[in-house]
Amino acid sequence: MSDKKSPGGPCNRKPDAGMRSKEEMMSLILRVAQENPLIRAAVLNGSRANPLVKPDPFQDYDVQFFVRDLAPFLENPHWIDVFGPRLILQTPEAMELFPPTLGRRFTYLMQFTDGNRVDLMLTPLEECAQRCREDGLTILLLDKDGVCPPLPKPSARQHCVAQPTEGVFADCCNEFWWTSTYVAKGLWRGELPYAVHHIENCVRKMLFQMMDWRVWCEFGGDAYTGKYHKYLSRYLPAEEWDLCLSTYACQTEEDCWISLFTLQSLMEKNALLVAGRLGFSYDGETAGHILEYLRHVKALPRDAEQI
């Protein structure tokens, strides 16, 4: 591919022409794929293929183009200009900050000035069958050579909450209580960023996992809490969700202590519920010991030489 105009011609829309509709975007994506001889197939993934997601203007267009050769695309970075004026572009596989993890695939994350966003992945054609089967949220857009396998109706089933084993349940509880001690250590030392990191990335993560399982117990295997548990609030009592949201207040050490103890109360409640529903054992003794330890650390003088 030479450094010429992008396949399908340039995008001539004015920046103030308003947000392009779904029909316009899909037509453009399909036209680019149809007119470029190197692109042999195209699929749509993500939320726009998910029947459980309510459409909104912030939904990305997650698209894969299966191509004969990636090199001509990579040699001409302007080929994506056909999609329209961009606010910002990210190509993760070309960044030094984030080591590539997608093998031979290459991604263009494009936020356009009209508000639309396209996450476009170029994938070697020989990987087509494998990639099409790995995600139940896949809609076939184009297949010039009949290389794509038959695809079932898009389903979010593989992304729904799954029933835990007793071992996984026990590990979640253990990780929650174990990482709670990191929060306490950070707060005693006055290291607020360290403490907040463990609240958000360890303690809360395990609580949300437990809440997912509670949702499974109450609503069954079709329950869908979404990426990063963003739909949990749809399944939990409002007062419990409000209590959970209150734990995001971590501007001071005292805020963090309050949040930590609140998270522990929520964990205890949800873990006991899940254990009761599934017939699992809950290690309440360890939970009690950790809670006592945390209260002790909270009261420990800053100049203490022993715990």
C-alpha positions in Angstrom: 0.0 0.0 0.0 1.6 3.2 -1.1 1.3 6.5 0.7 -1.8 7.5 -1.2 -5.4 8.4 -0.3 -7.0 5.9 2.0 -9.2 3.1 0.5 -12.6 4.5 -0.2 -11.4 8.1 -0.4 -10.9 10.8 2.2 -13.5 11.7 4.7 -15.0 15.0 3.6 -17.3 15.7 6.5 -16.9 19.0 8.2 -15.9 18.9 11.9 -19.1 20.6 12.9 -21.4 18.3 10.9 -22.6 16.6 14.0 -22.1 13.0 15.2 -22.3 10.4 12.5 -25.1 7.9 13.0 -24.7 4.2 13.5 -25.8 3.6 9.9 -23.2 6.1 8.6 -20.4 4.5 10.7 -21.2 0.9 9.8 -21.5 1.9 6.1 -18.1 3.6 6.2 -16.5 0.6 8.0 -17.9 -1.9 5.5 -17.0 0.3 2.5 -13.4 0.5 3.6 -13.2 -3.3 4.0 -14.9 -3.9 0.7 -12.8 -1.6 -1.4 -9.4 -2.7 0.0 -8.2 -5.9 -1.7 -6.0 -6.8 1.3 -8.9 -6.9 3.7 -10.7 -10.2 3.2 -13.1 -10.4 6.1 -14.5 -8.2 8.9 -16.4 -8.7 12.1 -17.9 -6.6 14.8 -17.2 -7.4 18.5 -17.9 -5.8 21.8 -20.9 -3.9 23.2 -22.4 -3.3 19.8 -22.7 -7.0 19.4 -24.0 -7.6 22.9 -27.8 -8.0 23.1 -27.7 -7.2 26.9 -26.2 -3.7 26.5 -28.5 -0.8 26.1 -27.2 1.4 23.1 -25.8 4.8 23.9 -23.6 7.4 22.0 -20.4 6.4 23.8 -20.4 2.8 22.5 -17.3 2.0 20.6 -17.2 0.2 17.3 -15.0 -2.8 18.0 -14.0 -4.1 14.6 -11.6 -6.7 13.3 -10.2 -6.6 9.7 -8.7 -9.9 8.7 -5.9 -9.1 6.2 -3.6 -10.9 3.9 -0.6 -8.7 4.8 -0.2 -6.2 7.7 3.0 -4.6 6.3 1.3 -2.3 3.7 -1.0 -0.9 6.4 1.8 -0.3 8.9 4.0 1.3 6.3 1.3 3.9 5.5 0.0 5.4 8.8 -2.3 7.7 7.0 -4.6 5.0 5.6 -6.9 5.3 8.6 -7.6 9.0 7.7 -10.6 7.7 5.7 -12.5 7.2 8.9 -12.6 11.0 9.7 -10.9 13.7 11.7 -9.5 12.3 15.0 -9.3 13.9 18.4 -6.7 11.4 19.4 -5.1 8.1 18.2 -3.5 5.3 20.2 -1.7 2.3 18.7 -0.8 0.2 21.7 1.4 -2.3 19.7 3.6 0.6 18.7 4.0 2.1 22.1 7.1 1.7 24.4 5.1 2.1 27.6 3.0 -0.9 27.0 4.7 -4.1 25.7 2.6 -5.7 22.9 0.5 -8.7 24.0 -1.5 -9.5 20.9 1.0 -11.4 18.8 0.9 -10.4 15.2 -2.2 -8.3 15.5 -2.2 -4.5 15.4 -4.7 -2.1 16.9 -5.8 1.5 16.1 -7.8 3.1 18.9 -9.5 6.1 17.3 -11.5 8.8 19.0 -13.0 11.1 16.4 -13.9 14.8 16.7 -17.6 14.0 16.1 -17.8 11.8 19.2 -17.6 8.4 17.6 -14.9 5.9 18.5 -13.6 3.0 16.5 -11.3 0.3 18.0 -9.9 -1.3 14.9 -7.8 -4.4 15.0 -5.9 -5.8 12.0 -5.5 -9.6 12.3 -3.6 -12.0 9.9 -6.1 -13.8 7.7 -4.9 -17.2 8.8 -6.1 -16.5 12.3 -9.6 -15.7 11.2 -11.3 -19.0 12.3 -9.6 -18.9 15.7 -10.4 -15.3 16.4 -14.0 -15.6 15.3 -14.7 -18.5 17.7 -13.0 -17.0 20.8 -15.7 -14.4 21.5 -19.4 -15.2 21.6 -20.0 -11.5 20.9 -19.1 -11.6 17.2 -21.1 -10.4 14.2 -19.9 -11.2 10.7 -19.8 -8.0 8.5 -17.9 -9.3 5.5 -16.3 -12.5 4.2 -15.0 -12.2 0.7 -13.5 -15.7 0.5 -15.8 -17.8 2.8 -13.0 -18.2 5.4 -15.0 -17.4 8.5 -16.6 -20.3 10.3 -20.4 -20.3 10.9 -21.1 -18.0 13.8 -23.9 -18.5 16.3 -26.2 -15.7 17.3 -24.3 -13.2 19.5 -24.5 -14.1 23.1 -23.0 -12.6 26.3 -23.2 -16.0 28.0 -19.5 -16.5 28.3 -19.2 -13.0 30.0 -22.0 -13.7 32.5 -21.3 -14.4 36.2 -20.2 -18.0 36.7 -20.7 -20.2 39.8 -17.5 -20.4 41.9 -16.0 -23.5 43.2 -15.5 -23.7 47.0 -11.7 -23.4 46.5 -12.1 -20.2 44.4 -14.5 -18.8 47.0 -12.0 -19.5 49.8 -9.2 -17.9 47.8 -11.3 -14.8 47.3 -11.9 -14.4 51.0 -8.3 -15.1 51.8 -7.1 -12.4 49.3 -9.5 -9.9 50.7 -8.4 -10.3 54.3 -4.7 -10.6 53.4 -4.6 -7.4 51.3 -6.5 -5.6 54.0 -3.3 -5.7 56.1 -1.5 -3.8 53.3 -4.0 -1.0 53.6 -3.5 -0.8 57.3 0.3 -0.8 57.0 0.1 2.0 54.4 -2.2 4.1 56.6 0.0 3.7 59.7 3.0 4.8 57.7 1.1 7.8 56.3 1.5 6.4 52.7 -1.9 7.3 51.4 -1.3 6.4 47.7 -0.1 2.9 48.7 -3.1 2.4 50.9 -5.6 3.6 48.3 -4.0 1.4 45.7 -4.6 -1.7 47.7 -8.2 -0.6 48.6 -9.0 -0.2 44.9 -7.0 -2.9 43.2 -7.1 -5.7 45.8 -9.7 -5.3 48.6 -12.5 -3.8 46.4 -11.7 -6.2 43.6 -12.4 -9.2 45.8 -15.5 -7.6 47.2 -16.9 -7.1 43.8 -16.1 -10.6 42.8 -18.0 -11.8 45.9 -20.9 -9.6 45.0 -20.9 -11.1 41.5 -21.3 -14.5 43.0 -24.1 -13.2 45.3 -25.8 -12.0 42.1 -25.4 -15.5 40.6 -27.0 -17.0 43.7 -30.0 -14.7 43.5 -30.5 -14.3 39.8 -28.9 -17.3 38.1 -26.4 -17.8 35.4 -27.9 -15.2 33.0 -26.9 -12.4 35.3 -24.6 -9.9 33.6 -22.7 -7.4 35.7 -20.6 -6.1 32.9 -17.0 -5.2 32.4 -15.4 -4.0 35.7 -18.7 -4.9 37.4 -20.3 -1.7 36.1 -23.8 -3.2 36.2 -23.7 -4.5 39.8 -26.0 -1.7 41.0 -28.8 -3.2 38.9 -28.9 -6.3 41.1 -28.1 -5.1 44.6 -30.4 -3.3 47.1 -30.1 0.4 46.7 -29.0 1.0 50.3 -26.2 -1.6 50.0 -24.9 -0.1 46.7 -25.0 3.4 48.2 -22.9 2.1 51.1 -20.5 0.6 48.6 -20.2 3.9 46.8 -19.4 5.7 50.0 -16.2 3.7 50.3 -14.7 5.6 47.3 -14.1 8.6 49.6 -10.4 8.2 50.4 -9.1 11.7 50.6 -7.7 11.4 54.1 -6.3 8.6 56.3 -9.5 8.6 58.3 -11.6 8.4 55.1 -9.6 5.3 54.2 -10.1 3.6 57.6 -13.8 4.2 57.4 -13.9 2.8 53.8 -11.8 -0.2 54.8 -14.1 -1.2 57.7 -17.2 -0.6 55.5 -15.8 -2.8 52.8 -15.1 -5.5 55.4 -18.6 -5.3 56.6 -19.9 -5.7 53.1 -17.6 -8.6 52.4 -18.7 -10.4 55.5 -22.3 -10.0 54.6 -21.9 -11.1 51.0 -19.5 -14.0 51.8 -21.9 -15.4 54.3 -24.7 -15.2 51.9 -22.8 -17.0 49.1 -21.5 -19.6 51.5 -25.0 -20.2 52.8 -26.5 -20.5 49.3 -23.8 -22.8 47.9 -23.0 -24.9 51.0 -19.5 -23.6 51.4 -17.5 -23.2 54.6 -16.6 -19.6 55.5 -13.5 -18.9 57.6 -15.0 -16.4 59.9 -12.3 -17.1 62.5 -9.6 -15.6 60.2 -11.9 -12.7 59.3 -12.3 -11.9 63.0 -8.6 -12.1 63.7 -7.8 -9.7 60.8 -10.5 -7.3 61.9 -9.0 -7.2 65.4 -5.5 -6.7 64.0 -6.7 -3.8 61.8 -8.3 -2.1 64.7 -5.1 -2.5 66.7 -3.0 -1.0 63.9 -5.4 1.9 63.6 -4.9 2.7 67.3 -1.1 2.1 67.2 1.0 5.3 67.8 3.0 6.5 64.9 6.2 6.2 67.0 5.6 2.6 68.0 8.6 0.3 67.7 6.5 -2.9 67.9 3.2 -3.9 66.6 
